[in-house]
Amino acid sequence: MKALKFANLLMIALALTVPAVGCKKKPTNVTPLPGQPGYVGDGGAAGLEGGGALGPGSETGAGGGPLADPSRFANMKPDREALAAYTVYFDFDSSVVRSSEQGKVAEVAASLNSSTANALRIEGHCDERGTEGYNLSLGERRALALREALVAAGVSADRMETISYGEERPADAGHDEIAWSKNRRGEFILLLP
């Protein structure tokens, strides 16, 4: 008799558990990655921003300006050192540009506005925590947040391209908070004609 009561309780518990864990909600506000339905990018150096499939100027970016034509940057020479001092660092799991980093964005904007022939690649990076897909998406959001800040500072949106490397290119190979804080960053690469 006790075994029957225990079996009944077990069946009730199982019946209540299955619906709770069996239905997986579809995430919302998730950036599609290359190879997934809904991805609009060109799969090349333009990164995850999009615009390549739509054609330059046919769509506006998150900052309100036209998206850059990815082929425009193909023959430009990248200078990784010119703006290396202005790397922007982010908080854990955040794509918000901290107020303490706004001065760096302003300096990059001033540099770009002083020479209109130059363009900019903005790279988004993450620490190793999180899945590969999540970190690619977070890196993209970080690069786009920097792009939007530069547009707000007067830089034309069509002079910039963004790319996310997620956790693929760490600045520090360590596995602690000091290393992770160096890896949560956005880098500016000056593109010279």
PEGIPE-V133725 format. One record per residue. N is the residue number from 1. SS is DSSP state (h for helix, s for strand, l for the rest). Layout:
n->N ss->SS
n->N ss->SS
This chain:
n->1 ss->l
n->2 ss->h
n->3 ss->h
n->4 ss->h
n->5 ss->h
n->6 ss->h
n->7 ss->h
n->8 ss->h
n->9 ss->h
n->10 ss->h
n->11 ss->h
n->12 ss->h
n->13 ss->h
n->14 ss->h
n->15 ss->h
n->16 ss->h
n->17 ss->h
n->18 ss->h
n->19 ss->h
n->20 ss->h
n->21 ss->h
n->22 ss->h
n->23 ss->l
n->24 ss->l
n->25 ss->l
n->26 ss->l
n->27 ss->l
n->28 ss->l
n->29 ss->l
n->30 ss->l
n->31 ss->l
n->32 ss->l
n->33 ss->l
n->34 ss->l
n->35 ss->l
n->36 ss->l
n->37 ss->l
n->38 ss->l
n->39 ss->l
n->40 ss->l
n->41 ss->l
n->42 ss->l
n->43 ss->l
n->44 ss->l
n->45 ss->l
n->46 ss->l
n->47 ss->l
n->48 ss->l
n->49 ss->l
n->50 ss->l
n->51 ss->l
n->52 ss->l
n->53 ss->l
n->54 ss->l
n->55 ss->l
n->56 ss->l
n->57 ss->l
n->58 ss->l
n->59 ss->l
n->60 ss->s
n->61 ss->l
n->62 ss->l
n->63 ss->l
n->64 ss->l
n->65 ss->l
n->66 ss->s
n->67 ss->l
n->68 ss->l
n->69 ss->l
n->70 ss->h
n->71 ss->h
n->72 ss->h
n->73 ss->h
n->74 ss->l
n->75 ss->l
n->76 ss->l
n->77 ss->s
n->78 ss->s
n->79 ss->s
n->80 ss->l
n->81 ss->l
n->82 ss->l
n->83 ss->l
n->84 ss->h
n->85 ss->h
n->86 ss->h
n->87 ss->l
n->88 ss->s
n->89 ss->s
n->90 ss->l
n->91 ss->l
n->92 ss->l
n->93 ss->l
n->94 ss->l
n->95 ss->l
n->96 ss->l
n->97 ss->l
n->98 ss->l
n->99 ss->h
n->100 ss->h
n->101 ss->h
n->102 ss->h
n->103 ss->h
n->104 ss->h
n->105 ss->h
n->106 ss->h
n->107 ss->h
n->108 ss->h
n->109 ss->h
n->110 ss->h
n->111 ss->h
n->112 ss->h
n->113 ss->h
n->114 ss->h
n->115 ss->l
n->116 ss->l
n->117 ss->l
n->118 ss->l
n->119 ss->s
n->120 ss->s
n->121 ss->s
n->122 ss->s
n->123 ss->s
n->124 ss->s
n->125 ss->s
n->126 ss->l
n->127 ss->l
n->128 ss->l
n->129 ss->l
n->130 ss->l
n->131 ss->l
n->132 ss->h
n->133 ss->h
n->134 ss->h
n->135 ss->h
n->136 ss->h
n->137 ss->h
n->138 ss->h
n->139 ss->h
n->140 ss->h
n->141 ss->h
n->142 ss->h
n->143 ss->h
n->144 ss->h
n->145 ss->h
n->146 ss->h
n->147 ss->h
n->148 ss->h
n->149 ss->h
n->150 ss->h
n->151 ss->h
n->152 ss->h
n->153 ss->l
n->154 ss->l
n->155 ss->l
n->156 ss->l
n->157 ss->h
n->158 ss->h
n->159 ss->h
n->160 ss->s
n->161 ss->s
n->162 ss->s
n->163 ss->s
n->164 ss->s
n->165 ss->s
n->166 ss->s
n->167 ss->l
n->168 ss->l
n->169 ss->l
n->170 ss->l
n->171 ss->l
n->172 ss->l
n->173 ss->l
n->174 ss->l
n->175 ss->l
n->176 ss->l
n->177 ss->h
n->178 ss->h
n->179 ss->h
n->180 ss->h
n->181 ss->h
n->182 ss->h
n->183 ss->h
n->184 ss->l
n->185 ss->s
n->186 ss->s
n->187 ss->s
n->188 ss->s
n->189 ss->s
n->190 ss->s
n->191 ss->s
n->192 ss->s
n->193 ss->l
